[in-house]
Amino acid sequence: MSINRRDWLRQSSLAALTLGFSLPSMGNEEGITRNFGMDSGLINLGSNENPYGMSPKARAALIDMLSEHNRYQFNVKAFDDYPSKIGAYYGVGGNNIIITAGSGDALAQLARHYNKGSLVTATPTFATLPNTAKRLGTKVIEIPLTAEKTHDLPAMLRAIDSNTQTVYICNPANPSSTILSPAALKDFCMEASKKATVIIDEAYIDFLNPPDNVSMIGLAANNRNIIVVRTFSKIHGMAGMRIGFLVTHPDTMNALDRTYFGNTQMSVSNLTLAAALASLKDEEHRQMCKDKNAAARSYTIGALQNLGYKPINSYTNFVFFPLGNYAGNFSDDMLKKKVLIRSNTYPDGKWGRVSVGTMEEMKQFIGLMKA
Ligand SMILES: Cc1ncc(COP(=O)(O)O)c(C=O)c1O
């Protein structure tokens, strides 16, 4: 039994290494412990998931699609020209869209495609792209966030040189939950894309209100050097369904298709493709998720402030806050109390990141913080 277990552990460690992450940190969010399995009673505020789940319309579409589970995607009538159907919601064509099994997959494949020269990115940021690049031997130039925890765009521009192949911006930013003004980001994209390919990760953009909720998708569709990455894991509540997409100029799309992206749409199941299309049509469900998130987020920020913490003003479905002189390992200690959150140590100290769950879950989290 113990030998089997050791072999199993060794094999899964090897598998993890092949996949490019180490077991303690699991790669996506370097240095932050990710835990396997969900204990009974565990409140999961660790991965910025949507606690309300996917749209009822998406569920219905998924169930309908079960009748075609035996077919490949390309033999399902409803999926004729699938990218165009997704593109229609964003005012771009099917020849601007590549479907992927989640946006993390898109980010990792982008690191593989752009595997020369250097990548300019912020630190801390969502780590899939920078970590994959590092493992492939791409030089990664990390520009610290400003004191306000936003991307330092002038410093990032200065860091781009003739060796730079890509620039990665996560807007809204993870883990810091801040945003860039649409005008500043647009100017940056125009300037930086003269010298390198700019990758904008808009995983959390659907949580924004006007005038902040301006996507760079329109720019990307017309510029060979701008790529926008999107996911159905957040506002659409479909993290476990695994679907995302990227938007870019048709020429760039063809180049990506020739390397690592040729088969990505085939990696997404019929059920997921059907649910994603239906979810796009359910504006009401998205609004409900957004409103509930805003209420629970505002409660959480206010309650943390009342306890003397100084959380960053969040534009997302998570809250980032300094832990001051907290002596222990915050996320480990919270886990002992059955709340899964993230914490990490940066050059300016220890920080916690708590996902915004339901109001009930946030009240339990705050109760624990008080204790
Ligand atoms: C900024 C950002 N990008 C991408 C992802 C990956 O999401 P998925 O692979 O589920 O689409 C996440 C997940 O948390 C994220 O925070």
PDBQT file of the ligand as one rigid body, heavy atoms in Angstrom, charges set to zero:
ROOT
HETATM    1  C1  LIG A 401      -6.301  36.885 -14.764  1.00  0.00    +0.000 C 
HETATM    2  C2  LIG A 401      -6.674  35.489 -15.080  1.00  0.00    +0.000 A 
HETATM    3  N1  LIG A 401      -6.492  35.043 -16.321  1.00  0.00    +0.000 NA
HETATM    4  C3  LIG A 401      -6.812  33.786 -16.669  1.00  0.00    +0.000 A 
HETATM    5  C4  LIG A 401      -7.320  32.916 -15.735  1.00  0.00    +0.000 A 
HETATM    6  C5  LIG A 401      -7.560  31.493 -16.159  1.00  0.00    +0.000 C 
HETATM    7  O1  LIG A 401      -8.903  31.212 -16.220  1.00  0.00    +0.000 OA
HETATM    8  P1  LIG A 401      -9.454  29.963 -17.024  1.00  0.00    +0.000 P 
HETATM    9  O2  LIG A 401      -8.308  29.120 -17.455  1.00  0.00    +0.000 OA
HETATM   10  O3  LIG A 401     -10.361  29.275 -16.089  1.00  0.00    +0.000 OA
HETATM   11  O4  LIG A 401     -10.167  30.560 -18.215  1.00  0.00    +0.000 OA
HETATM   12  C6  LIG A 401      -7.532  33.329 -14.423  1.00  0.00    +0.000 A 
HETATM   13  C7  LIG A 401      -8.054  32.391 -13.401  1.00  0.00    +0.000 C 
HETATM   14  O5  LIG A 401      -8.173  32.662 -12.252  1.00  0.00    +0.000 OA
HETATM   15  C8  LIG A 401      -7.178  34.661 -14.085  1.00  0.00    +0.000 A 
HETATM   16  O6  LIG A 401      -7.309  35.110 -12.838  1.00  0.00    +0.000 OA
ENDROOT
TORSDOF 0
